[in-house]
């Protein structure tokens, strides 16, 4: 192209594409990194892919890539602007939060809608330092893919006025005995119980009733169960 050796075109294209991508990222804002939503993620991947192709292209005119990146940039900017102007359009284009745990109970329909299983939910809760689902009142899955957690009143962080009010019991993990209709043998072994004991305690008559249980956790200290079902009992 223009009689310039290919190696020099690669150097020029790579530099220009980097600068242009940097400018676009600055205009779109830090949200591209800090609070990625689905549309932001898709735009970021697309812009990066176009810039990478542009940097090593020696045959196609450079302005093809410039135009493509500009279109993605303008559309992303358009979505951001109308999202601030209209709540309905923002929810349509970027999605809305989903309550996965409501009033201490897992919402199975919302889990399915968000394509999340129980193990994913438990993992995200542990990342938020909630190792016992009994401590959680509400858990909201944000459009950015992050989980926001509101603990139960008794599990809120201690403030100065709470000091010396009562002794704090040592922390312990609850035993997960059923996950998505499947019995955890390792969980039963930890408390030296068997399947028959579990069925009797939960008053399960058959496998169909077992499959309806989304999560069953057992607190050995209080000898109580915390059960979350896929469907309300008929």
QUICOR-V527236 format. One record per pair of residues at least 6 apart in sequence whose C-alpha atoms are under 8 Angstrom apart, sorted by the first residue. I is the first residue (numbers start at 1). J is the second residue. D is the distance in whole Angstrom. If there is no record, write none. Layout:
# QUICOR-V527236
I_J_D, I_J_D
This chain:
# QUICOR-V527236
1_58_7, 1_59_7, 6_58_6, 9_56_8, 9_57_8, 9_58_6, 10_55_6, 10_56_5, 10_57_7, 10_58_7, 11_55_7, 12_55_8, 13_54_6, 13_55_5, 13_56_7, 13_57_8, 13_62_8, 14_51_8, 14_52_8, 14_54_7, 14_55_4, 14_56_7, 15_55_8, 17_51_5, 17_52_8, 17_54_7, 17_55_6, 18_51_7, 21_47_7, 21_48_8, 21_51_7, 24_73_7, 25_32_7, 28_73_8, 28_76_8, 28_77_7, 32_40_6, 32_41_7, 32_44_7, 35_144_6, 36_144_5, 36_145_8, 37_94_7, 37_143_6, 37_144_4, 37_145_7, 38_94_7, 38_143_7, 38_144_7, 39_76_8, 39_93_8, 39_94_6, 40_76_7, 43_72_7, 43_73_8, 43_76_7, 46_72_8, 47_69_6, 47_72_7, 50_65_7, 50_68_8, 50_69_7, 51_65_7, 51_69_8, 54_62_7, 54_65_6, 79_90_8, 79_93_8, 82_89_7, 82_90_7, 83_89_6, 83_90_4, 83_91_8, 83_93_8, 84_90_7, 94_143_7, 95_143_6, 96_142_7, 96_143_6, 97_140_6, 97_141_6, 97_142_5, 97_143_6, 98_110_7, 98_114_8, 98_140_6, 98_141_5, 98_142_7, 99_107_7, 99_110_7, 99_138_7, 99_139_6, 99_140_4, 99_141_6, 100_106_6, 100_107_5, 100_108_8, 100_110_6, 100_111_6, 100_138_7, 100_139_6, 100_140_6, 100_141_7, 101_107_6, 101_136_8, 101_137_7, 101_138_5, 101_139_5, 101_140_7, 102_137_6, 102_138_5, 102_139_7, 103_137_5, 103_138_6, 104_133_8, 104_134_7, 104_136_6, 104_137_4, 104_138_6, 105_137_8, 105_228_6, 106_228_6, 106_229_8, 107_230_8, 108_214_7, 108_229_7, 108_230_5, 108_231_8, 109_230_8, 111_117_6, 111_118_8, 118_179_7, 118_180_7, 118_214_7, 118_215_7, 119_179_8, 122_131_8, 122_133_8, 124_147_7, 125_131_7, 125_133_8, 125_147_8, 125_149_8, 128_149_8, 130_136_8, 131_173_7, 132_173_6, 132_174_6, 134_226_7, 135_151_6, 135_152_6, 135_154_8, 135_155_6, 136_149_7, 136_150_6, 136_151_4, 136_152_5, 137_149_8, 137_150_6, 137_151_5, 137_152_5, 138_149_6, 138_150_5, 138_151_7, 139_147_7, 139_148_6, 139_149_4, 139_150_6, 140_147_6, 140_148_5, 140_149_6, 141_147_5, 141_148_6, 142_148_7, 174_217_6, 174_218_6, 174_219_5, 174_220_7, 175_187_6, 175_190_8, 175_217_5, 175_218_5, 175_219_7, 175_220_8, 176_184_7, 176_187_6, 176_215_8, 176_216_6, 176_217_4, 176_218_6, 177_183_6, 177_184_5, 177_185_7, 177_187_5, 177_188_6, 177_215_8, 177_216_6, 177_217_6, 177_218_7, 178_184_6, 178_213_7, 178_214_7, 178_215_5, 178_216_5, 178_217_7, 179_213_7, 179_214_6, 179_215_5, 179_216_7, 180_211_7, 180_212_8, 180_213_6, 180_214_4, 180_215_6, 181_210_5, 181_211_4, 181_212_6, 181_213_5, 181_214_6, 181_215_8, 182_210_8, 182_211_7, 183_195_8, 188_194_6, 188_195_8, 191_220_8, 199_205_7, 204_210_7, 212_229_6, 212_230_5, 212_231_7, 213_227_7, 213_228_6, 213_229_4, 213_230_6, 214_227_8, 214_228_5, 214_229_5, 214_230_5, 215_226_8, 215_227_6, 215_228_5, 215_229_7, 216_225_7, 216_226_6, 216_227_4, 216_228_6, 217_225_6, 217_226_5, 217_227_6, 218_224_6, 218_225_5, 218_226_6, 219_225_6
